[in-house]
Amino acid sequence: MKKIVVLVIVFIGLLLTPGWAGQDLFIKNGTLLTITKGIISGGDILIIDGKIRQIGQDLAPPEGIPVVDATGLYVMPGIIDSHTHIALSGTNEGSVAISSEVRMKDVINAEDTSIYTALTGGVTMVHTMHGSANPIGGENVVLKLKWGKTAEDMYVPYAYRTLKFALGENPKRANMMVVSANPRYPQTRMGVVAIIRREFEKARAYMEEWKRYNQLKKNKKLVSFLLPPRRNLRLEPLVLMMEGKMVARCHTYQADETLEFIKLSKEFGFKIGAFEHAWEAYKIAKELAAEKIGISVFADSWAYKMEAYQGIAYMAAFCAKNGVLVSINSDSGERIRRLFNDAAKTMRYGDLSEEEALKLITINPAIQLGVEKRVGSLEVGKDADIAIFKEHPLSAFTRCEKTIIEGEIYFDRAKYLEEQKKKEQKKKEKAEKKTPKGGLK
Amino acid sequence: MRVLKNYLIFFFVWGLIAAPLFGEVVKPTYALVGCRIHPVNGTPIDKGTIIIRNGKIEATGPAEKISIPEDAEVIDAKELEAYPGLIDAYTQYFLESTSPSTAQRQSRMMAASPPEERSWDKTGFLVVENLKFKKTTLDSLHRAGITTILVSPPQQIFAGLSALINLNGEKLPAMVLQDKVALHLYFTTARGSYPSSLMGTVALFRQSFYDAQHYDLQKKTFLRYPDKVSRPKYDAFLERLLPYVIEKKPVIFNCANLEDIKRAIRLIEEFDLNGYIAGANEAWRVIEWIKKARRPLLVSVDFKPPITSRYANMGEEIKEKAEKEIYPHNPAELQKEKISFALVSGKISKPGDFLKNVRLAVEAGLPAEEALKALTIIPARYFGVDSYLGSIEPGKIANLILTKGELFTADCQVRRVFVDGLSFEVKTAEAKSTGKAAAVNLSGKWKASLVSQMGTLESTWELTQEGNKVSGMIASEMGNWEISEGTLSGNKLTMVIMANIMGQDMELTFEGEASKDKIRGTISFAGGSAEMTATRIPDAR
């Protein structure tokens, strides 16, 4: 009996803890771009505890629930950025070539104003990553952009664990403005692949060492003086990858080394979550589709360095049409607010349909991050992560009006502008008070 | 009065000279009569007498109950308040500068040799061996009522061991209460070598603690089974970590912002460390973590929002407002939740500012008696010296202060300080700062152009100058760089700029001249230099 009482108390306590459950909200009469279930005009969404409970026309809102009137507006799932570096204190552990021991979750900065910038563009989730300075970077992290909440509230524990890799000019330090007095190995593309392979060889040996130890441990005679191997935080993520518990996200440009990395993944039996940037992916679209490896790319703006010269405007659309899982990313705390514009470019260059274009910033990145069961489309049972736009989100004249995460409104343009106006007014009044009236000038 | 003063000086000097001759010296006996006593661990006594003999508090109580010994020098303390000497448990006073000069740094950058291995390991650094006493600093500490300080080592990932100092003069051995108080850790980076990022530093902490645990296990297993296990290879760094990772001696984490506090708590819990949280001027923002962790807290009364704070990134106005109106509430908010803490200066480098900011915390709602505990008995407990420091009780060391007006009120003045039973008169005049004064103040915005063989780089500089110390940020299309050390001596300006160029941390050095509206000089970096000119952007207001 006592136990039950304690359990009940604990349960009530959990319910009362803020952040435990999402909010209730009713979105009324909008054009719903569900992504996976077509378009519903004049549609309502009922959100209970931060989850989508009902979608359809003429739903009856429960009494007392806050209502957002979406008449004349477009409602879509919150945009997901599959590759960015916001909300972090630091991007690269650039002092060494291999830094798999570092974890972005250790340096989340929930106060980065880029989070709010992203919200103004309808973004609700980001895969925020280690930079591309190293052949093996660090463990990335997936966050929901709950501005004003803590890093722990933002952290998405059910996403894939991903490790950053980088090939080409960045890890071989081709674009360093100042030639360092202590050049770092590797300096060539072949060196980059070689050092990654070498590290995996080490990780394999490390894994064997632990296996041996765990085997010997069963022997009671040995156990008293048997020493476990030294824990190696640098190799552990690679072991997790070989065990299928973590996936690679690999920064790459040239088609040849992209294929080389696929070979490497087969040699060591790890999974590639997606290739990043991959401006030459159109050359190997068939191979990528066959291997079921996605890409996370820019819509345009190629040729910013030698290895990006062979980019083409049709890249994302072409790959998508050839069966590659494509997402459009920002890689930036500024472009992140215009991902819907970037998605629209694939209609102009490559003739993607509206639905296909929207997938590039919603369900596709969700699949790449392993969170497609929770977010990425408007479906009953999914998290109520939603963006509301003035015009169709792929229109050049649109803008995001509201951004909602788990039923809670984190960005409301009208409210924001109202607040700004009030602040201006206050400032003015203050200034007027200070200026003495009348008198000599 | 004059006679008394001469007498005191004589006595003090005699004490210093005589000490080496006689070994144990008998210190003077004083009777402080008529003061209001704030004992900290008891109720205040309105008209009280305190007897100090041979460095210790002999008796304390209502004036009518305490008889004055014949040999005592009577000090009329009517209308004065008596408190235990204040303890500032997180400072860097008297620390001899050990950071390399700009020239040294530069030559190191240019050198073809790889950067120093384990440059972040200063676990062998003993503060007690790196102190240099300055009379002016001692005086200003006394003027703020501070009689005991914890001196922590300079910023470094594994920074070294702090010392607890009783401010009884200027002679080192007599001042040291404890020489190896705690191991100090900072969430900083090893510029130019591993780790060069905060996440790298967290990884380094974890790997090092795991290594220490493993090393300990190896050693112990070897001692038990020398015939079966091979002898572990000696590792000086891990040896120095063992007392903290295995024997659980205190480890102090410097926490510059709320995320640092969480990072520290996660490490403390992962490795079951005897961890202290220091700095923590955003502690109220993670109060649930603080409550759950129940760690000793050294809360700084530095109220500047940390650079990661949103209050620091939404314009100057919000930042200033936060410093004045939000951050001073930190101690009061902690106290409301019944969380115990010590108040410390941390980044504040002037004792006067420290006391002033404690007053601001009191004005923001921290009860004065709690503030007093946070400056006396609580830090004494944290460092295991509460049996002889931190309150006015018979038998304790005579660290006392006499003030005119209650502590933490605007017009409170410290009149006399006793440390180890030695009396120090407090001069009211502000001590002059040392070093050549700055000719102009460079605070404000500057437009700068950098001309080198690589072309011209335009940038905006935002400088802040306090005294002759210059700090600030440089914003250009290559990113935001921080000015880590800047000094304006007369017209001569030197600065160290921490730049991140294409993901690589670099140190640039600036040397030049500054006038009111113009800065001109040379920026040097590994592999070259560039000419820099900057003009002041007129203030819009």
Chai-1 contact restraints between the chains, C-beta under 6 A:
chainA,res_idxA,chainB,res_idxB,connection_type,confidence,min_distance_angstrom,max_distance_angstrom,comment,restraint_id
A,S89,B,L198,contact,1.0,0.0,6.0,A-B,restraint_1
A,G90,B,S197,contact,1.0,0.0,6.0,A-B,restraint_2
A,G90,B,L198,contact,1.0,0.0,6.0,A-B,restraint_3
A,G90,B,M199,contact,1.0,0.0,6.0,A-B,restraint_4
A,N92,B,G503,contact,1.0,0.0,6.0,A-B,restraint_5
A,E93,B,S197,contact,1.0,0.0,6.0,A-B,restraint_6
A,E93,B,G200,contact,1.0,0.0,6.0,A-B,restraint_7
A,G94,B,S196,contact,1.0,0.0,6.0,A-B,restraint_8
A,G94,B,G503,contact,1.0,0.0,6.0,A-B,restraint_9
A,G94,B,Q504,contact,1.0,0.0,6.0,A-B,restraint_10
A,S95,B,S193,contact,1.0,0.0,6.0,A-B,restraint_11
A,S95,B,Y194,contact,1.0,0.0,6.0,A-B,restraint_12
A,S95,B,S196,contact,1.0,0.0,6.0,A-B,restraint_13
A,V96,B,Y194,contact,1.0,0.0,6.0,A-B,restraint_14
A,E101,B,A203,contact,1.0,0.0,6.0,A-B,restraint_15
A,V102,B,M199,contact,1.0,0.0,6.0,A-B,restraint_16
A,V102,B,G200,contact,1.0,0.0,6.0,A-B,restraint_17
A,V102,B,A203,contact,1.0,0.0,6.0,A-B,restraint_18
A,D106,B,M199,contact,1.0,0.0,6.0,A-B,restraint_19
A,D106,B,V202,contact,1.0,0.0,6.0,A-B,restraint_20
A,V107,B,L198,contact,1.0,0.0,6.0,A-B,restraint_21
A,V107,B,M199,contact,1.0,0.0,6.0,A-B,restraint_22
A,N109,B,T308,contact,1.0,0.0,6.0,A-B,restraint_23
A,E111,B,T308,contact,1.0,0.0,6.0,A-B,restraint_24
A,E111,B,S309,contact,1.0,0.0,6.0,A-B,restraint_25
A,E111,B,R310,contact,1.0,0.0,6.0,A-B,restraint_26
A,T113,B,N313,contact,1.0,0.0,6.0,A-B,restraint_27
A,G131,B,G503,contact,1.0,0.0,6.0,A-B,restraint_28
A,A133,B,G503,contact,1.0,0.0,6.0,A-B,restraint_29
A,N175,B,M502,contact,1.0,0.0,6.0,A-B,restraint_30
A,M176,B,M502,contact,1.0,0.0,6.0,A-B,restraint_31
A,M177,B,I501,contact,1.0,0.0,6.0,A-B,restraint_32
A,V178,B,G527,contact,1.0,0.0,6.0,A-B,restraint_33
A,A181,B,A112,contact,1.0,0.0,6.0,A-B,restraint_34
A,A181,B,A526,contact,1.0,0.0,6.0,A-B,restraint_35
A,N182,B,P114,contact,1.0,0.0,6.0,A-B,restraint_36
A,F225,B,T221,contact,1.0,0.0,6.0,A-B,restraint_37
A,F225,B,Y225,contact,1.0,0.0,6.0,A-B,restraint_38
A,F225,B,K228,contact,1.0,0.0,6.0,A-B,restraint_39
A,F225,B,V229,contact,1.0,0.0,6.0,A-B,restraint_40
A,L227,B,T221,contact,1.0,0.0,6.0,A-B,restraint_41
A,R230,B,H214,contact,1.0,0.0,6.0,A-B,restraint_42
A,R231,B,Y210,contact,1.0,0.0,6.0,A-B,restraint_43
A,L233,B,A203,contact,1.0,0.0,6.0,A-B,restraint_44
A,L233,B,Q207,contact,1.0,0.0,6.0,A-B,restraint_45
